[in-house]
């Protein structure tokens, strides 16, 4: 058996956390490949090393000295090395990186050095080989991951190393420059490594004991989800409920490799297992989780005989496309069409978009309703289960909350409701406590 482990920034924030990580790795001989993040916050007011590196980038752009800012980064790593009591001199690396920053190295290169340096420290501490991610993770010219080349070359590299630490978060472009994933991208690196080595399990170690059934900032003491499918995870992740990068499931899903979300500070906890499928939809609770986001608007379009007008929907969506805006949902009636959009993208162009839709479709009316929150109720137990929607709507009604929108996929895996933003937290609690006793 082979296990790939990824440790987040909070798990590698200081020497004490490094010691916990080392104990976890050494506890099982199957834990042979480790992906490391840059040091995260040690306390609430602390600064992540990645953010410190971004600050250096900004200083150079402003033609200011980075001496003091970069010294803080050096001190952070040297402090970890000294507290671990290992023989490792990173000064040549510091000098090389600082020189690159001063000479206007790319933003991605600068940001990636946090993972690069931290992986060198971890590899030295646990006695594993260090493999630079740029040797085996490749992007295409358009900035997307070159999956085939990465899997082929990284597999060949890993076969020559029985134990290794690989930096997360970045790879290399065809021209040799460093390219990073989006924030949280070390999760993706871990998944890529797991696929390349054909791991049996990908363990994603963070600071919580698995994925929760609801946002703990809104719902008090939500339960941990013991098992969740890739499909359920995607639905909940889309609404922001995740402890790992949502794109991290794709490399492992193809190989059927399960992901285990674990807590570095409580390694005895089983955490959450993310799997391709389960043999039975029999579950303790009908829903797997509930999640949501605020900051949406609904564009409500009215026109008589809309349903018989070929290309009506296409015309509406082409207007949004012209403004580079994606739609979230499209709940519709015979003579009405509603388009749910993200306020961040929509509001700067609101008036122009409404006018363009009116001109393009010759609609009878186009109205915009803002301040909408979307809530996704997700669960494989909902499939074929009678009365789920009834219970959901009853719970919301008893909470004295008005439903502004309803949308359900044909798979019955989820139901999405829209409520006013001021009712968002109340609605989350009403739904959670209806299904989770």
N, C-alpha and C positions, 0 to 999 in steps of 0.2 A: 504493500500500500504506500502511496505517496500523497503527502499533503502539502499544499501551498498556503502560506499564511501571509496576510497583509495586516500591518499595524498602522493605525492612524496617528495623527500628530499628537493627540493627547496621550497616546500610549508610549510615545517616545519624546516626551517633553523635557525630561531631565534624567539624571543618572538613576534615581530610584525607580523610575518607570522602565528604564533600560533593563534593570535587574529583574523586574517582573516579567518583561518580555523574554529575557534569556531563560528564565525558569520555565516558562510556558513552552518555548521551543525545545528545550532539552528534556521536557517531561515525556515526549514521545519520539522515538527514532524515526517515525514516518514523516515528521515535520522537517522537510529537507530544503525547501525553497521559501525565501522570505522576501516580501516586498515592503519597503519602508517609506514612510512619509517624512516630511520635514518636521522639526520640533514644533509642537503646538504650544498653547498657553499653559503655564504652570499654575496660574491663578487668574482670577477674573480680569484684573487690570493689565495682565501681561500682554506682550505682543508676539504673534506667531513669527517665526523666522521668515516665512515666505513674504509676509507683509513688510518685514524689515528690509528684505531684498528689493521689494517694489519701491520702498522709500528711497533706496539708493538710486534706483533707476530715475525716479522723479527729480532727485537732486541734480543728477548729471544733466537731465533735460533742461533744468533751470540754471545750468552753468554754475552750480555750487559744489563745494567740497563734500566728498563722502567719507572723509577720514574718520570723523567721530561716529557716524552711522555704521560704517563697516566694522569699526573697532568693537561695537556692541555685538555684532554677529560673531566675530572671532572669539570674543569673551564667552559667548554662549556655548560654542562648541568646545572650547578649551576647558570650560568649567565642567562639562559632561565628561570629557576625557580624563581630567584630573580626578574627579569624584569616582570614576570607574577604576582608576589605577592601572590604565593600560598604556603601553608604549606606542604612541601614534603621534606623529608630527604632521599636522595639516598646514603648516606655514607655506610650503610651496604651492599648495592648492589655493590658499587664501590670496597669495600674491598674484597668482594667475587669474583668479576670478576678479579680484579688485582691478587689475590692469584692464581686463576685458570690459568691465563696467565703465571705467573712466574713458575708454576709447569707444564708447557708445555701442556696446554689444546689444543684441536684440532683447526685447522684454521677456520673451519666452526663455531664452538662455539664462538670464539673470534669475528668473523665478524658479527655474529647475534646479538651481545649485543647492537649495535647501535639502531636497531629497538626495541629491548626489553626495553631499558631505555627510549627511546623517547615515546613509547606507554604508559609507566607508567606516564610520565609527562603529556601527552595529556589527559589521562583518569582522572587524578586528576584535571586538569584545567577545563574540561567540565562536570565533575561529572558523567562520565560513568564508568561501571565496566571494570576492566582489565582482559583479558583472555590471558594467555600465549599460544602462537601458538603450543608449544610442547605438549599441552594437547589434541589437536584435529587434528593436521596435521601430517600424518604418511608416511614414506618412506619404501620401501621394501629393502631387503638385497642388491639388485643390484643397489640401488640408485634412482630408479624411484618412482614416487608418488604412494602410495597405495590408489587409488581413492575410492574404495568401503569402506574401513575401515575409511578413512578420512571423507567421506560424512556422514556415519552412526554416528560416534562418535561426529563429530563437530556439526551435526544437533541437537543431544541430548543436547550438552552443551549450544548451543545458545538458545534453547527453554527455558532455565532457566534464561536467561538474556534478558531483554527487550531493553537494551542499553549497548553496549560494544565497547571497543577498543582492537584490536588484532594486535600484531606486524606482519609485513610482512616479507618475505624473507626466512623464515626457518620453519622447522618441526623437527621430531625426527625419528631416525633409530630404528629398532627392538631391538638393544642392548642398547637403551637409550641415545645414543650420538646425538648431534645436527647435522642436515644436512641442508645446505642452497640450495636454487635455484641458478641459475646463476644470474649475476648482473641484476638488474631490476626486480628481482623475486617477489617483493612486489605486482606487478600487478597480478601475478599468485595467490598469497594469496587472494587478493581481489576477484578474480573470484571464487576461491574455497569457500570463505565465502558466496558469493552471491548464489552459487548453493546450499550450505548446508541449507541456511535459506529460499530458494525459493524466492529470491528477485524479485521485479518487474523491477528494474533498478539497474545496477552497474555503479556508477559514478566514473570515474577515473580522479582525479584532479591533474593537473600538471602546467607547467608555460607557456603553449601556448593554444590558443583558438581553439583547435581542430587539426585534422590532415590536413596537407597542401597538395595541389595537386602536389607539387614538392619541392625539397630541396632548402630552402631559401638561402643557401650558394652558390648555383649555379644559381638559377632563382630569379630575383628580385620580391619581393612582390607577391608570389604565393597565389592563392585563397584558402580559407578553404573548405574542403570537407564537405558538410552538412550531407549527409547520405552515408554510405558505407556498403556493405555486408561483412560477415565473409570471404567469398571466395576472394573477392577483397582485403581485408585487408591482407590475407595470401600472396597473390601474391606480393603486394607492400612491406610487411614486409620482405619478403625473400630478397628483394633488399635493405633493410636497411631503408625504408621509414616508420617509425612508431614512435609514441610517447608513446607506451607501449610495453611490452614484447609480442612477437608474440605468445607464448604458452598460453597466458592468455585467449585466446578466447575459448579454448577447454572445460573447465568446464561449461561455461555459454551457449555455443552453443547447448549443449545437451538439456538444459532446455529452450532454446529459450529466454534467458534473454538478452535484449539489453544493450550495453555499451555506456555510454555518456562521451566523452572526454571533460573536462571542464578546465577553466583557473582560478586558485586560485586568481590571481591578477586582473581578469576581470570576476567576477562571473555572470555578466549580459549577457555575450556572450553565445549563444546557444551551441557553440562547434560542435563536430562531433558525430553523432549517428551511432553506429555500430549495424547492425541488421542481422538476419538470411536471410531474403529475403525482396524484395519489391514487391508490387502488380503489378507494371508496370515498364518496363525498360526505360520508358520515362524520359529523363534527360535533364538538361540544356546544358551539354556538353557530347559529345560522350564518351570521356575518363573520368574516375574517377580520375586518377593520373598517373604520370610518375616518375619512380625511377630507380636508377642504382648503379652499383658498379664497381670499377676498380680492377685490379690485377688478370686477368685471362689469361690463355694460351689455345691455340687450338692444340690438337694432331691430325694431319691430316694423315690418313692411306689410302694408295692406293693399290688396288689389283684387277687385272682383274677377272671377274666372281665372285666377292665377294658375290653378291646377291644370288648366287646358292650354296654357301658353308654353310652347316648347322653348327651352333655353332661358326661362326666367331665372332659375337658380344660378345658371352659368353666368348670366349678366351681373347678378349681385356679387358673386364670388370674384369675378374679374375686376370689379371695382376695388375690392379689398386687396387683391393681388397687386394692383397698380400702386398701392401704398405699402406693399410688403408686409401685409397683415394676415396672420393665420386666424381661422375661426376655431372656436372651442367646441361649440355644439350648434345644431340646426333644428331645434324643435319647430314644427310647422303644422299648419292647418290647411283647409281647402283654399281659403282666400287670404291666408296670412303666412308669413315666413319670418321667423325670428333667428337672428344670428348673434351668438354670444361671442364677445371679443374681449381681449385683455385691455384694460384701461391704459396701461403703460404705452402700448402701441397705438391705440385708437384715439385717445383724447386729443393729442396734438393735431390730428387731422379731422376731428369730428365734423365740423361744419362742411368741409369740402367733401367728405365721404357721403354725408347725407344728401348733399346737392347732386353729387354724381350718380347716386343710386336712383334718385328721383328722375334725373334726365335719362339714364340708361334704361330704366324699367317702365317709366311713365306710371309709377305707382300712385294709388289714391292718397296714401299717407305713409310717411316714414317718421317714426318716433324713436327716441333713445331713452332708455331707462337705466340710469346708473346706480352705483352703490349696491351691486349684486355680489353675493358670496355663493360659490358653488360647493356642494358637499357630495362626495362620492361614498356610497355604501357598497362595500365589495365583499363577496364571499362565494366560494364554490358551493357552500351549503344552500345558497339561494336558488340554485338551479333545480327546477322542478318542485320546489318547496311551496306549498300553497299558503296564501295569506301573508307572505312577506311584505308585499307592497302595502297591504291593508294595515299591518302593524306599524310600518314606517310612517305612513300618513297620519295614523291615529296618534302616534307619539308626538309628531310635530304639531298637530292640531291641539292636543292637550297641553302643549307648551305655549299655547296662544301665539303661534307663529304662522304667518301666511306664506304659502309656497308660491313663488313667482315663476317657477319653471320646473318641468319634469322631463327627464330623458332616460331611456333604458335601452341598452344594447340587446340584440337578438340572442346573445349567448346567455342572458339572464345572470351574468356574472356580476353585474353592477347596476345600481340605480343612482342617477344623479339628480339632485334637486337644487334649485336656486332659491335663496332667501335673501331678505334685506341684510346688509352687512351688520346692522345693529342687533340682528337676531342670530348671528353666526354661532357664537359660543353657546347660546341657549339651545340652538338646534342640535349642535354636536352632542351636547350632554343628553338631550332628550332621546336622540337616536341610540347613543351608546347604552344608556341605562335601560332602554326598552329591550335590547337584544342580549345584553351582558348582565347577568344577575350576580 
